[in-house]
Amino acid sequence: MRIATWNVNSITARLPRLLAWLESSGTDVLCLQEAKVAEEQFPVGELRELGYETAVHATGRWNGVAVLSRVGLEDVVKGLPGDPGYDGVTEPRGISATCGPVRVWSVYVPNGREVEHPHYAYKLQWFEALKAAVAGDAGGSRPFAVLGDYNVAPTDDDVYDPAVFEGSTHVTPAERAALAALREAGLNDVVPRPLKYDHPYTYWDYRQLCFPKNRGMRIDLVYGNAPFAKAVKDAYVDREERKGKGASDHAPVVVDLDV
């Protein structure tokens, strides 16, 4: 079984590439983030033609998450229980579903913007709600994973130059402590292998030639419980999908399971 996560940075802009990638990659389940469309605009028909069922939680603004599956799609939960919301609005940042033998969450963790910004406090609160929401499945016997854009690099090795990010979000001790707390709920960081270079970065800014210079970050993560981690046979970053015209600034992270 092949499971992947991908921040597509607008499914409308990325649809031809998404459909081609699904056909070529053999992916059974895709957790998708930053759809940037309303649910009624999601390309359900095009995905159905490829054999995928879809579960979508989106409002048409900057967020939006989905699970695509060709191995079944059941027990869908839209939204994060206990979501703290931001500025009075509950954003579409989480969706979960059972896909065959595996249950998954697709998450798009708040960016945080700046350390002194209210969005940063919201980000940390959101992590607390996520930990509470997944604790039961994390400790269960069924393979379970939380996949998505976490907007946090777990360690200094997960950014191309720690000095560049000093004092910024995505690398602060509080954010990394939130990741550690999530792992303590019973989840393991499934670290992918890079297909080029030494580090499996998953995001490269569009600006300043960051991708060709490999100035990246590993912020798209797969956190799986013990049964999930035990079933992992391979994991990699599909860096090729970040290349070329019309690419997302994130690359897919792919995990192969023996389940």
TORKE-153113 format. One line per 5 residues: for each residue x, y, z of C-alpha. Coordinates in Angstrom, 1 decimal. Example, Ala and Ser with C-alpha at 12.3 -4.5 7.8 and 13.67 -1.06 7.14 Angstrom:
12.3:-4.5:7.8 | 13.7:-1.1:7.1
//
This chain:
0.0:0.0:0.0 | 1.4:3.4:-1.0 | 0.4:6.5:1.1 | 1.6:10.0:0.4 | 1.2:13.6:1.6
1.5:16.7:-0.5 | 0.9:20.4:-0.1 | -0.2:21.2:-3.6 | -0.5:25.0:-3.0 | -3.8:25.3:-5.0
-5.4:22.2:-6.5 | -6.8:24.3:-9.3 | -3.3:25.5:-10.3 | -1.8:22.1:-9.8 | -4.6:19.8:-11.2
-2.9:18.6:-14.4 | 0.3:17.8:-12.4 | -1.7:16.1:-9.7 | -3.6:13.8:-12.0 | -0.4:12.9:-13.9
1.4:12.2:-10.7 | -1.4:10.0:-9.3 | -1.4:8.0:-12.5 | 2.4:7.5:-12.6 | 3.1:7.1:-8.9
0.7:4.3:-8.1 | -0.4:6.1:-4.9 | -3.3:4.4:-3.1 | -4.0:7.2:-0.5 | -3.0:10.9:-0.8
-3.3:13.4:2.0 | -3.5:16.8:0.4 | -3.1:20.3:1.9 | -3.7:23.9:0.8 | -6.4:23.1:-1.7
-7.4:26.7:-1.9 | -10.9:25.9:-3.3 | -14.4:25.6:-1.9 | -15.6:22.0:-1.4 | -18.0:22.3:-4.3
-15.2:23.3:-6.6 | -13.0:20.4:-5.7 | -12.3:18.2:-8.8 | -14.2:15.2:-7.6 | -15.1:14.0:-11.1
-11.6:14.1:-12.5 | -10.3:12.1:-9.5 | -13.2:9.6:-9.7 | -12.2:8.9:-13.3 | -8.8:7.7:-11.9
-10.5:5.6:-9.3 | -10.2:7.8:-6.3 | -12.9:8.6:-3.7 | -12.5:12.0:-2.1 | -13.1:13.5:1.3
-12.7:17.3:1.4 | -12.7:20.0:4.1 | -12.3:23.4:2.4 | -13.9:26.8:2.3 | -12.1:28.4:-0.8
-9.6:30.5:1.1 | -6.0:29.8:1.9 | -6.4:26.5:3.6 | -8.3:23.3:2.7 | -7.4:19.7:3.2
-8.4:16.4:1.6 | -7.9:12.6:1.6 | -8.0:10.8:-1.8 | -8.3:7.0:-1.7 | -8.7:4.2:-4.1
-8.8:1.5:-1.4 | -11.9:2.7:0.4 | -12.9:5.8:2.3 | -14.9:5.5:5.5 | -15.6:7.2:8.9
-14.6:10.7:7.6 | -14.2:13.4:10.3 | -14.0:17.0:9.0 | -12.2:19.4:11.3 | -10.1:19.1:14.3
-12.0:18.4:17.5 | -11.2:21.1:20.0 | -9.9:23.4:17.3 | -9.1:26.7:19.0 | -9.8:28.8:15.8
-8.2:32.0:14.8 | -9.7:35.4:15.1 | -13.1:33.9:15.7 | -12.9:31.6:12.7 | -12.4:27.8:12.7
-10.3:27.1:9.6 | -10.3:23.9:7.5 | -7.0:22.4:8.6 | -7.7:18.8:9.4 | -9.6:15.8:8.0
-9.4:12.1:8.9 | -10.6:8.9:7.2 | -10.2:5.2:7.2 | -8.7:3.9:4.0 | -8.6:0.1:3.9
-6.5:-1.1:6.8 | -5.1:2.3:7.7 | -6.6:5.4:9.3 | -5.1:8.8:8.4 | -5.3:12.4:9.3
-4.4:15.0:6.6 | -3.3:18.2:8.5 | -2.2:21.7:7.5 | -0.8:23.2:10.7 | -1.0:27.0:11.0
2.1:28.8:9.8 | 2.6:31.0:12.9 | 3.8:34.0:10.8 | 6.0:35.6:13.4 | 6.9:34.7:17.0
5.2:37.7:18.5 | 2.2:37.4:16.2 | -1.2:36.0:17.6 | -1.0:33.4:14.9 | 2.0:31.9:16.6
0.1:31.3:19.8 | -2.8:29.9:17.7 | -0.3:27.5:16.2 | 0.8:26.1:19.5 | -2.8:25.8:20.7
-3.7:24.0:17.5 | -0.9:21.5:18.2 | -2.4:20.9:21.7 | -5.8:20.2:20.1 | -4.2:17.9:17.5
-2.4:15.8:20.2 | -5.7:15.4:22.1 | -7.6:14.5:18.9 | -5.2:11.7:17.8 | -4.2:10.2:21.2
-6.7:7.3:21.0 | -5.8:6.2:17.5 | -2.1:6.7:18.2 | -2.2:4.2:21.0 | -4.4:1.7:19.1
-3.6:-1.5:17.2 | -4.6:-0.3:13.8 | -2.0:1.4:11.6 | -2.5:5.1:12.0 | -0.7:8.2:10.8
-0.9:12.0:10.8 | 0.4:13.3:7.5 | 0.7:16.8:6.2 | 2.4:20.2:6.3 | 3.4:20.7:9.9
5.1:24.0:9.3 | 7.8:23.0:11.7 | 11.3:21.6:11.0 | 11.9:19.0:13.7 | 15.6:19.6:14.1
18.4:21.8:12.8 | 19.3:19.1:10.3 | 15.9:19.7:8.7 | 16.8:23.1:7.4 | 19.6:24.0:5.0
21.1:26.6:7.3 | 19.9:27.0:10.9 | 21.4:30.5:11.1 | 19.1:31.8:8.4 | 16.0:30.8:10.4
17.2:32.0:13.8 | 14.5:33.9:15.6 | 11.9:32.9:13.0 | 8.9:30.5:13.2 | 9.2:26.9:12.1
12.3:26.3:14.2 | 11.6:27.7:17.7 | 11.9:25.6:20.8 | 8.2:25.9:21.5 | 7.2:24.5:18.1
9.7:21.7:18.3 | 8.4:20.9:21.8 | 4.9:20.7:20.4 | 6.2:18.1:17.9 | 7.9:16.2:20.6
4.7:16.2:22.6 | 2.8:14.8:19.6 | 5.3:12.0:19.3 | 4.9:11.2:23.0 | 1.3:10.5:22.3
2.5:7.3:20.5 | 3.7:8.5:17.1 | 7.0:8.0:15.3 | 8.6:10.4:12.7 | 8.8:8.3:9.5
11.8:10.1:8.0 | 12.0:9.7:4.2 | 15.1:9.1:2.2 | 16.2:11.9:-0.2 | 16.2:11.1:-3.9
19.1:13.6:-4.3 | 21.5:15.3:-1.9 | 21.9:14.3:1.7 | 18.8:15.7:3.4 | 15.1:14.9:2.6
13.8:18.4:2.3 | 10.2:18.7:1.3 | 9.8:22.5:0.8 | 11.8:25.1:-1.1 | 10.8:28.7:-1.4
10.0:29.9:-4.9 | 12.3:32.9:-4.4 | 16.1:33.3:-4.7 | 16.6:30.1:-6.6 | 16.0:28.1:-3.4
15.2:24.9:-5.2 | 18.1:24.7:-7.6 | 20.4:25.6:-4.7 | 18.7:23.1:-2.5 | 17.9:25.6:0.2
15.1:23.6:1.7 | 13.3:22.6:4.8 | 11.7:19.3:5.9 | 8.3:20.5:7.2 | 6.0:17.9:5.5
5.9:15.0:7.9 | 4.5:11.6:8.4 | 3.9:10.7:12.1 | 2.8:7.1:12.4 | 1.9:4.9:15.4
3.8:1.7:16.2 | 1.8:-0.6:13.9 | 2.2:1.9:11.0 | 5.9:2.4:11.6 | 6.4:-1.3:11.8
4.7:-1.7:8.4 | 6.9:0.9:6.6 | 9.0:-0.7:3.8 | 10.2:2.5:2.2 | 9.7:6.3:2.4
11.0:9.0:0.1 | 10.6:12.6:-1.0 | 9.6:12.7:-4.7 | 11.8:15.7:-5.4 | 11.2:15.4:-9.2
7.7:16.7:-8.7 | 9.1:20.0:-7.4 | 10.8:20.6:-10.8 | 9.5:22.4:-13.8 | 6.9:24.9:-14.7
3.8:25.1:-12.5 | 5.2:23.0:-9.6 | 4.1:23.4:-6.0 | 6.7:24.7:-3.6 | 6.3:21.4:-1.7
7.2:17.9:-2.9 | 5.2:14.8:-2.2 | 6.4:12.5:0.7 | 5.7:8.9:-0.2 | 5.5:5.9:2.2
5.2:2.3:1.2 | 3.6:-0.1:3.7 | 3.3:-3.8:4.0 | -0.3:-4.0:5.3
//
